[in-house]
Amino acid sequence: MSIYLDHASGWPLSAGVREAMARWIDEPGSPMALHDHARGPAQVVDDAHAAVAALVGWPPESVILTSGATEARNLAIKGTLSARGTAAPVIAADHLAHASTIATARSLTRHAGALRLADVDAVGDVLPRAIADAAGGADLVVVTHGQAEVGCVRNATALVAAARVAAPGAVIVLDAEETAGLLPVTDGHGADVVVIGGRSMGGPAWVGALLVRPGIMLHPLIEGGLEEHGKRGGAHDVPAIAALAQAVAEAMAGMPARAEMMRACATDLTEGLLAVPRVVLNGPAPGIRLPGHVQVSARGVEGEALALAMAARGVAVAPGSACTFGAGKSSPVLEAMGADDDVARGAVLLTAGPGTTADDLGAAIVAFTESVTVLRAMAPEGQ
């Protein structure tokens, strides 16, 4: 069986989460129906609203369940701007915002308006003054709490506050997909709208939510029904929603211990990988980045080739940049951080989870070392 160090893509589900999901797979009733079969599914949806709302401390009515964080980002940006009637929006984010954030913003500003991206530093952090410069006069600002590729955890409270001063009338969106369930997101760090995904809490990757602060108007992105307070039409995925509620409960109950255990794994893994010559760590140190998160680059080696070589040795990891996987391109995230081409092309991402063991880490370090050695030996002379 493969050693799994790709929790950035999806988590193995706990027994409790699997059980919560399985309980509703064979139930045909819709939460929107009026017969007896609707009562259980309707309660599942209500329970999920309450569980997700507790992450932030807002009322259950603030929660809109979605198919995942990508849909939630689209709804956050398009839905709030549509409700305001903004025809030529000015949108601010940073250069390391999620690809779906930047794509959505570019779509809305293609013919009118503007997208402004704040610069980041060499470890992927963004300063409040950089966000303020980008946000001046903006209609909407996206603050990314945890950066998925290089693991930087930003001071979201300071960034939101800076955006408020620079753009008093703007909607502030907190992208907490990478942090909710691992780190506190109380009151959305002051934002108006909060994006979460199921994966970082140990739930299915195909379920998520958008939390909208009371008083913020939002138009639906998917129309056609009265589901989710009329803000997201379409049938509820009751099994996934039940799994999300259970994952949130487990995450909140064990958040500090889970995060500390994952940080310890990342520290041990980083030390072992950096023992290989000409390997560099991308992003901040293990103790101040996303729990369990390690991204390194092996100079003279392509990241995709390295991920495949490790998979052949029974260790599942990810290329450093999922958005350019298969394209043979450098990571745009690392390029934005000022990394040279060798580093930007050679990145791999290893992410530990609650079930990762010391034996897993040791095997991964051995597989990495062997893979780098073999791939470098195969490289043309001088590389």
Secondary structure, 3 states (H helix, E strand, C coil): CCEECECCCCCCCCHHHHHHHHCCCCCCCCCCCCCHHHHHHHHHHHHHHHHHHHHHCCCHHHEEEECCHHHHHHHHHHHHHHHHCCCCCEEEEECCCCHHHHHHHHHHCCCCCEEEEECCCCCCCCCHHHHHHHHCCCCEEEEECECCCCCEECCHHHHHHHHHHHCCCCEEEEECCCCECCECCHHHHHCCEEEEECHHHCCCCCCEEEEECCCCCCCCCCCCCCCHHHCCCCCCCHHHHHHHHHHHHHHHHHHHHHHHHHHHHHHHHHHHHHCCCCEEECCCCHHHECCCEEEEEECCCCHHHHHHHHHHCCEECEECCHHHCCCCCCCHHHHHCCCCHHHHHCEEEEECCCCCCHHHHHHHHHHHHHHHHHHHHHCCCCC
